[in-house]
Amino acid sequence: MGPSSRPSVSDSTTPPETDFGVYGLGRFGRFYARVLSRYGSVRAYSRNPAAPAPEGVERVDEAELCEQPVIILCVAISALREVLQRLAPRLKPGTLVMDTCSVKSLPSAWMEELLPAEIKVLATHPMFGPDSASGGLRGLPMILHPVRLGAGELARWQDFFEGLGLSVQIMKPELHDREAAFTQGLTHYLGRVLALLDLNPSRIASLGYRKLLEIIEQTCNDSWQLFYDLQQYNPYTREMRERLGSSLNEVKRLLDEHVKS
Ligand SMILES: NC(=O)c1ccc[n+]([C@@H]2O[C@H](COP(=O)([O-])OP(=O)(O)OC[C@H]3O[C@@H](n4cnc5c(N)ncnc54)[C@H](OP(=O)(O)O)[C@@H]3O)[C@@H](O)[C@H]2O)c1
């Protein structure tokens, strides 16, 4: 569904619940909890007692987190199934669960499979993080897919995220993953490759070179776990990596052919 076919909000005058529960205080969970705390109360849980909560965010235990009307899962993609299995019997009917995973097909299917029918489910991919949003959220993409959510409530959440300045798109998980395999999977892959080259700033750096350094900055502060998960759980990244490998080989072949040694 594109923005033009978005459901009318005229029938939905109540704002979304803004008592958020954030599950997971890794790099993204900490950042998102801080962002959301400007718009509502945020309680957060992490299995790691040493993980610091941002200012204005209350640390709670897992049972207290399950009392929140809106629970936002910010755990590693590879941990999502396990976390859903643990939470499923403990959630109250009517709770809304949102994931934030950077891949969407498998997490959407897992949430549909593992969360009881009386739990509302909205799959989300906030396509930003502490690095890309360092200058603010305006214009950054936010992907939504209503796994189990009525049109009126979806429209209210769309309004909420647009109110944060985000550019919201409602997109099927499969389409998201196809596109993200390149827009995100390729960028992160090249970021890791470039980082291994130990590139340094230079007085004679061209704009293109500075952009390459920016790619490293935008990708390599994230955990290796996130990188591995992006590559493993998006069903289209294997093809992306194969095409990248072929392109590198092809350029080398053309060069070898042209430059006779
Ligand atoms: N980084 C970004 O810019 C970004 C942007 C958009 C969406 N996301 C999504 O946000 C999620 C978290 O990413 P991240 O960058 O914060 O990764 P991260 O820094 O590696 O943090 C992963 C989090 O998951 C928790 N976790 C891992 N295994 C768990 C388990 N079995 N049970 C409970 N908790 C577990 C970790 O807890 P411990 O600290 O105890 O290991 C940590 O809080 C991912 O789904 C990612 O796709 C990230």
The ligand as an SDF file (V2000), in Angstrom:
LIG
                    3D

 48 52  0  0  0  0  0  0  0  0999 V2000
   22.0100   -0.2740   14.6950 N   0  0  0  0  0  0  0  0  0  0  0  0
   21.1300    0.3220   13.9380 C   0  0  0  0  0  0  0  0  0  0  0  0
   21.4260    1.3890   13.4030 O   0  0  0  0  0  0  0  0  0  0  0  0
   19.7550   -0.2620   13.7100 C   0  0  0  0  0  0  0  0  0  0  0  0
   18.8300    0.4940   12.9470 C   0  0  0  0  0  0  0  0  0  0  0  0
   17.5490   -0.0080   12.7650 C   0  0  0  0  0  0  0  0  0  0  0  0
   17.1850   -1.2350   13.3120 C   0  0  0  0  0  0  0  0  0  0  0  0
   18.1040   -1.9480   14.0360 N   0  0  0  0  0  0  0  0  0  0  0  0
   17.6760   -3.2270   14.6220 C   0  0  0  0  0  0  0  0  0  0  0  0
   17.7330   -3.1150   16.0300 O   0  0  0  0  0  0  0  0  0  0  0  0
   18.0080   -4.3980   16.6030 C   0  0  0  0  0  0  0  0  0  0  0  0
   19.1940   -4.2830   17.5520 C   0  0  0  0  0  0  0  0  0  0  0  0
   20.3230   -3.8500   16.8190 O   0  0  0  0  0  0  0  0  0  0  0  0
   21.5740   -3.1750   17.5520 P   0  0  0  0  0  0  0  0  0  0  0  0
   22.2970   -2.3500   16.5540 O   0  0  0  0  0  0  0  0  0  0  0  0
   21.1480   -2.5440   18.8260 O   0  0  0  0  0  0  0  0  0  0  0  0
   22.4510   -4.4660   17.8630 O   0  0  0  0  0  0  0  0  0  0  0  0
   23.3880   -4.7620   19.1170 P   0  0  0  0  0  0  0  0  0  0  0  0
   24.0730   -3.5090   19.5540 O   0  0  0  0  0  0  0  0  0  0  0  0
   24.1950   -5.9280   18.7290 O   0  0  0  0  0  0  0  0  0  0  0  0
   22.3600   -5.1440   20.2960 O   0  0  0  0  0  0  0  0  0  0  0  0
   21.6180   -6.3400   20.2620 C   0  0  0  0  0  0  0  0  0  0  0  0
   20.6760   -6.3710   21.4460 C   0  0  0  0  0  0  0  0  0  0  0  0
   19.9830   -7.6390   21.4360 O   0  0  0  0  0  0  0  0  0  0  0  0
   20.1200   -8.2250   22.7320 C   0  0  0  0  0  0  0  0  0  0  0  0
   20.0930   -9.6720   22.6460 N   0  0  0  0  0  0  0  0  0  0  0  0
   20.8650  -10.4750   21.8710 C   0  0  0  0  0  0  0  0  0  0  0  0
   20.5300  -11.7630   22.0600 N   0  0  0  0  0  0  0  0  0  0  0  0
   19.5250  -11.7730   22.9700 C   0  0  0  0  0  0  0  0  0  0  0  0
   18.7640  -12.8050   23.5730 C   0  0  0  0  0  0  0  0  0  0  0  0
   18.9630  -14.0900   23.2500 N   0  0  0  0  0  0  0  0  0  0  0  0
   17.8160  -12.4450   24.4710 N   0  0  0  0  0  0  0  0  0  0  0  0
   17.6190  -11.1520   24.7900 C   0  0  0  0  0  0  0  0  0  0  0  0
   18.3010  -10.1230   24.2460 N   0  0  0  0  0  0  0  0  0  0  0  0
   19.2510  -10.4410   23.3460 C   0  0  0  0  0  0  0  0  0  0  0  0
   21.4810   -7.7390   23.2160 C   0  0  0  0  0  0  0  0  0  0  0  0
   21.5990   -7.9270   24.6000 O   0  0  0  0  0  0  0  0  0  0  0  0
   23.0830   -8.0430   25.2670 P   0  0  0  0  0  0  0  0  0  0  0  0
   23.6010   -6.6420   25.3280 O   0  0  0  0  0  0  0  0  0  0  0  0
   22.7940   -8.6460   26.5940 O   0  0  0  0  0  0  0  0  0  0  0  0
   23.8870   -8.9520   24.3550 O   0  0  0  0  0  0  0  0  0  0  0  0
   21.4000   -6.2770   22.7960 C   0  0  0  0  0  0  0  0  0  0  0  0
   20.5890   -5.5340   23.6970 O   0  0  0  0  0  0  0  0  0  0  0  0
   18.2720   -5.3610   15.4350 C   0  0  0  0  0  0  0  0  0  0  0  0
   17.1060   -6.1060   15.1880 O   0  0  0  0  0  0  0  0  0  0  0  0
   18.5680   -4.4070   14.2860 C   0  0  0  0  0  0  0  0  0  0  0  0
   18.2560   -4.9700   13.0410 O   0  0  0  0  0  0  0  0  0  0  0  0
   19.3730   -1.4910   14.2590 C   0  0  0  0  0  0  0  0  0  0  0  0
  1  2  1  0
  2  3  2  0
  2  4  1  0
  4  5  1  0
  4 48  2  0
  5  6  2  0
  6  7  1  0
  7  8  2  0
  8  9  1  0
  8 48  1  0
  9 10  1  0
  9 46  1  0
 10 11  1  0
 11 12  1  0
 11 44  1  0
 12 13  1  0
 13 14  1  0
 14 15  2  0
 14 16  1  0
 14 17  1  0
 17 18  1  0
 18 19  2  0
 18 20  1  0
 18 21  1  0
 21 22  1  0
 22 23  1  0
 23 24  1  0
 23 42  1  0
 24 25  1  0
 25 26  1  0
 25 36  1  0
 26 27  1  0
 26 35  1  0
 27 28  2  0
 28 29  1  0
 29 30  1  0
 29 35  2  0
 30 31  1  0
 30 32  2  0
 32 33  1  0
 33 34  2  0
 34 35  1  0
 36 37  1  0
 36 42  1  0
 37 38  1  0
 38 39  2  0
 38 40  1  0
 38 41  1  0
 42 43  1  0
 44 45  1  0
 44 46  1  0
 46 47  1  0
M  CHG  2   8   1  16  -1
M  END
$$$$
